[in-house]
Amino acid sequence: MPVAGARYCLAFRPRQLVFLLSFLLACSSQAGSFRITPLRVQFDDNNPTTQLSIENNSDSTVTLQTTVMRWQQDGDQDNLTPSNDIFVSPPILMLKPGGRQVIRLRHMPAMPDEEKGYRLYLQDTAARARQSGGANMAVRIGLPVFVSPDNIEPEPKIVTGYQNGIWQVRVSNVGSANFRVIGLDAFRANADRDDLTKNDLLEQSTQPVQGFPYVFADQTREWHVKAPANAQIRLRTDIYGYRSQGFDERGTVWLGEPENKKGP
């Protein structure tokens, strides 16, 4: 069912590569040489404290330093600033090969009236020293952290456009809680939605034009996917169970004809 009125292919610049690396590491059950559980930190009215488990699966001892950043959005821009709102213990940890460490986290201020976002970074402090030429890239794992009061819900609103072979999909959040866009997929016009195959897939995108794939309350992000105007476009989110505006229980919606079509 299409959205009523519906109405990354990513260019690898250095800053975007850092963002993408952090995202990929955080979204894997095993990030590089580390296994982290859980992959998303959540505080709420009943849970001002929580913990992470980190396991070193490499054959070398590593030292990880933690940093907490306040995470805010301004349209397509993610803004990160240092923050002391989340207390981390221990802030620095050394893991021997096969070693496991529990990190305890506490949200220090009172529960806010609106949802707040942070990112918890764990950086291998010795990674740069171990490298012997080539790209100088530290191992940096970024985990999303949310402080969410009760009775908040996401509410997506989608506007589509099309210009010169590119679908533009703007996803707004008119609700009060964040959600994540898992993917934007383009399929052949004659594809059977109930029996899709890999040959039906034309293009897909998992990242917004800039930054991380989350849409905060009162914010808008944009995704692009290259496909014909008559392609079938599917947007997938992590809002499982959301059954409004054409979304199914899996958080998926099929988009209608693009608005403001320009070009072939």
C-alpha positions in Angstrom: 0.0 0.0 0.0 1.7 3.2 -1.0 1.9 6.3 1.2 -1.0 8.6 0.8 0.4 11.6 -1.1 3.8 10.3 -0.8 4.6 12.1 -0.9 23.5 6.4 -0.8 24.9 5.7 -3.1 27.5 7.4 -0.9 30.4 9.5 -2.2 33.3 8.7 -0.1 34.7 11.9 1.3 37.0 11.6 4.3 34.5 12.9 6.9 31.8 10.6 5.5 34.1 7.6 5.6 34.7 8.2 9.3 30.9 8.3 9.8 30.4 5.2 7.7 33.1 3.3 9.5 31.7 4.1 12.9 28.2 3.1 11.7 29.3 -0.2 10.2 31.3 -1.1 13.3 28.4 -0.3 15.6 25.9 -2.2 13.6 27.7 -5.5 13.5 27.4 -8.1 16.3 31.2 -8.4 16.0 32.9 -5.1 15.3 36.4 -5.7 13.9 38.2 -7.5 16.7 35.6 -6.7 19.4 32.3 -8.2 20.3 29.9 -5.7 21.9 26.6 -6.4 23.6 24.2 -4.6 23.2 24.7 -2.4 20.2 22.4 0.3 21.3 22.2 1.9 24.7 18.8 3.0 26.0 18.0 4.9 29.2 14.4 5.5 30.3 12.4 6.6 33.3 12.9 3.1 34.9 16.5 2.5 33.8 18.9 5.4 34.6 21.8 2.8 34.5 22.8 0.1 32.1 25.9 -1.8 31.0 27.8 -3.0 28.0 29.9 -6.2 27.5 33.0 -6.0 25.4 35.1 -9.0 24.4 38.5 -8.8 22.6 38.5 -11.5 19.9 42.0 -10.5 18.5 45.3 -12.0 19.4 46.7 -8.7 20.8 46.1 -6.8 24.0 44.2 -3.6 23.3 43.5 -0.5 25.3 40.2 1.3 24.6 39.3 4.8 25.7 35.7 5.9 25.9 34.3 9.2 24.9 30.7 10.4 25.2 29.4 12.9 22.6 26.0 14.8 22.7 24.4 14.0 19.4 22.0 16.5 17.8 20.7 17.0 14.3 20.1 20.0 12.2 18.5 18.8 9.0 21.0 16.7 7.1 23.8 17.6 9.6 24.8 15.5 12.6 26.4 17.6 15.3 28.6 16.0 18.0 29.9 17.8 21.0 31.6 16.4 24.1 29.3 15.6 27.0 29.5 14.6 30.7 25.9 13.6 30.9 26.8 9.9 30.7 29.1 8.5 33.4 31.2 5.6 32.1 33.1 3.2 34.3 35.8 2.4 33.6 36.5 5.2 31.1 39.7 3.3 29.9 40.0 -0.4 29.7 42.7 -2.9 28.8 41.6 -6.2 27.2 43.9 -9.1 26.8 43.3 -11.6 24.0 40.0 -13.3 24.7 39.4 -10.9 27.6 36.0 -9.6 28.5 35.0 -6.4 30.3 31.8 -4.9 31.5 31.3 -1.2 31.2 28.7 0.4 33.4 26.9 3.5 32.2 24.7 6.0 34.1 22.7 9.0 32.9 23.5 11.7 35.4 20.9 14.5 34.8 17.3 14.1 35.6 15.1 12.5 32.9 14.5 15.1 30.2 11.0 16.0 28.9 12.2 15.2 25.3 14.4 12.5 23.9 18.1 13.1 23.9 20.7 11.4 21.8 24.4 10.6 22.4 27.1 8.6 20.8 29.5 6.5 22.9 32.9 6.0 21.2 35.5 3.4 22.1 38.8 4.0 20.5 41.8 1.8 20.3 44.5 4.2 21.6 47.4 2.1 20.2 46.0 1.5 16.7 47.9 4.4 15.1 51.2 3.3 16.6 50.8 -0.2 15.3 50.3 0.9 11.7 53.3 0.8 9.4 52.4 2.9 6.4 49.2 3.3 4.3 46.0 4.9 5.6 46.3 6.3 9.1 42.9 5.2 10.5 42.2 4.5 14.1 39.8 1.8 15.2 36.8 3.7 16.5 33.6 2.1 17.4 30.5 4.3 17.8 27.4 3.2 19.6 24.1 5.1 19.6 22.8 6.1 23.1 19.3 7.4 23.7 17.7 8.9 26.8 13.9 8.4 26.3 11.1 9.5 28.6 7.9 7.5 28.7 5.1 7.9 26.2 7.1 9.0 23.1 6.6 7.6 19.7 8.1 8.1 16.2 6.0 9.3 13.3 7.5 9.3 9.8 6.3 11.6 7.0 7.7 10.9 3.5 8.0 13.2 0.5 9.4 11.9 -2.8 10.9 13.7 -5.8 12.6 12.6 -9.0 15.2 14.4 -11.2 17.5 13.1 -13.9 17.3 9.4 -13.0 17.5 9.9 -9.2 14.8 9.4 -6.6 15.0 11.8 -3.8 13.3 10.6 -0.6 12.9 13.0 2.3 12.0 11.4 5.5 10.7 13.7 8.3 9.9 12.7 11.9 6.9 14.5 13.2 6.8 12.3 16.3 8.7 12.5 19.5 11.1 9.5 19.3 13.9 8.6 16.9 13.8 6.0 14.3 16.3 4.5 11.9 16.1 4.0 8.1 17.4 0.6 7.4 17.3 0.8 3.6 15.9 2.4 0.5 15.5 -0.2 -2.3 14.6 0.2 -5.9 13.0 -2.7 -7.8 11.9 -3.3 -11.4 8.5 -1.9 -12.3 7.1 -5.4 -13.0 8.6 -7.0 -9.9 6.3 -9.1 -7.8 6.4 -7.5 -4.3 5.4 -10.9 -2.7 8.1 -12.8 -4.5 11.2 -10.5 -5.0 14.4 -11.9 -6.3 17.9 -10.5 -6.5 17.4 -9.9 -10.2 14.5 -7.5 -9.4 16.8 -5.2 -7.4 18.0 -2.2 -9.3 19.7 -0.2 -6.6 19.7 0.3 -2.8 20.9 2.8 -0.3 21.5 2.4 3.5 22.8 5.8 4.4 21.4 9.3 4.2 23.1 12.0 2.1 25.1 12.9 5.2 25.6 11.4 8.6 24.0 8.5 10.4 20.8 6.8 9.3 18.7 8.0 12.2 15.9 10.6 12.1 15.3 12.5 15.3 12.1 14.1 16.4 11.3 17.3 14.4 14.1 16.5 11.9 14.3 15.6 8.2 16.9 13.5 6.4 17.2 12.8 2.7 18.1 9.6 0.8 18.9 9.2 -2.9 18.6 6.1 -5.0 19.3 5.8 -8.8 16.4 4.2 -10.6 13.8 4.9 -13.3 10.8 6.9 -12.5 8.5 3.9 -12.8 10.6 1.8 -10.4 9.0 0.3 -7.3 10.6 2.0 -4.3 10.6 0.4 -0.9 11.6 2.2 2.3 12.6 0.1 5.3 12.8 1.3 8.9 13.2 -0.1 12.4 9.7 1.1 13.5 8.4 -2.5 13.7 4.7 -2.7 14.4 4.0 0.7 13.0 0.8 0.5 11.0 0.1 4.0 9.8 0.5 5.9 6.5 1.0 2.6 4.5 3.7 1.0 6.7 3.4 -2.6 7.5 4.2 -4.4 10.7 7.8 -4.8 9.6 8.3 -1.0 9.3 8.3 -1.2 5.5 6.4 1.0 3.1 6.2 1.1 -0.7 6.3 4.6 -2.1 4.0 5.9 -4.8 4.8 7.9 -7.9 7.4 10.6 -7.3 6.3 14.1 -6.9 7.9 17.0 -8.8 9.2 14.6 -11.5 11.9 16.2 -13.7 13.8 14.5 -16.5 13.3 11.1 -18.1 
